[in-house]
Amino acid sequence: MNLGVLLVLMSGVCTLVANIIGKEWSLRHAPVLFVLSVLTYFFGSILFLLALKFGGVGVLNAISALLPIVATAVVGIFWYKEIVTTPQMVGLAFGIAAIFLLTIPRHA
């Protein structure tokens, strides 16, 4: 796997974690959660910037945008019991397919 893709995936995980911490902050109003969420977003952004040294901005940015959206939606559905409509589920499925297709190496 390309190092740029790996760094972007790690950045996406940071964004997911920051989103969860941010949701918890919104429910608990604990200032430490706010600060932790911001720091996690910051670390994820640094990973994304480092990824740009190893890959094209178009594909890496698409992965960086899609991964946290899909992962956060899945967490919202299963952890926070948020309701999702059928068209939204179809959209999430397309997002998952897009992430898979964007991470296929060039040589495959």
N, C-alpha and C positions, 0 to 999 in steps of 0.2 A: 504494500500500500504506500502511496506517495506520502511523504512527510507532511506536505501541505494539507492533504486531506485529513491525515491523523490529527494535526493541530487544530483544524477547523472542527472536527468531531469533538475534540476536547473542549474547544471554545463553546460549542453547542451544549455540551453537558454543563459547563459553567453557567450558561444562560438559563438552562432548565433549573438548576439548583437555585440560582438567584431569583427566578420566577416563583419557585416554591417558598423560599424564604420571604420574598415580598408578599406573597399571599398570606403567609402566617403573620407577618407584621400587620397586614391590614385587618386581620381578625383579632390579634392580641394587643396591638398598639405598643409593643415593646421596642424602644428606641434602638436597642442593640441589634434587633433583627433588621431594622432599616439600614443600619451601618453595614452589617454583614452582607445584606443583599447588594448594596452599592459596591462594596469591595469585590464581591464575586463577579458582578457585571464587569468591573474594571479589569480583573484578571482574565476573564474571557475575551475581552477586547484586545488585550495584549497578545493572547494566543492567536487571535485572528490576524493581527498585524504581522506576527512572525510567520504565519502560514503563507502570507502573500509573497514571501521570499522563495517559496517552493512550488507555486502554482499560479494559474491564471485567476484574475480577480472575478471573472464572470461566473465560473463554475464554483469556486470557493465561496463566493458571496451567496450564491443560490443555496448551497448546502448549509451555510451559516444561517440563512434566513429560514429555511424550511425545517431543519432539525429541531430547533427549540419550539417552533410553532406546533409541530406534530407531537413532540414529546410532552409539551405542556398541556396540550389538549387531552392526550391520553391520561396524564396524571389527574387533570380536572375531572375526567369521566370516572376513573376508577378510585381515586383517593378522595376527592371532594364531592363525588356523586352528582356532578353536574349533568344536566340533560342535554343530549345532542340529537338533532333531527337527522332523518335519513339523508337528505342532501349534504348535510355537514359531515356525516360519516363517509359518504362517497368522496367528498373533498379531502378528508384526512387520508383515505386510501390512496388517492392520487398523489398526495404529498409523500406518503411512504414510498410509493413506486418511484417518484421523482428522486428522492434521496438515494434509493438503491441504484437507479440508473446513472445518477451523477457521480457515484463513487466507484463505478466500474473502471478499472485501469484501461488506458489506451490500447494496450497490447492484447486485450481479451477479444 
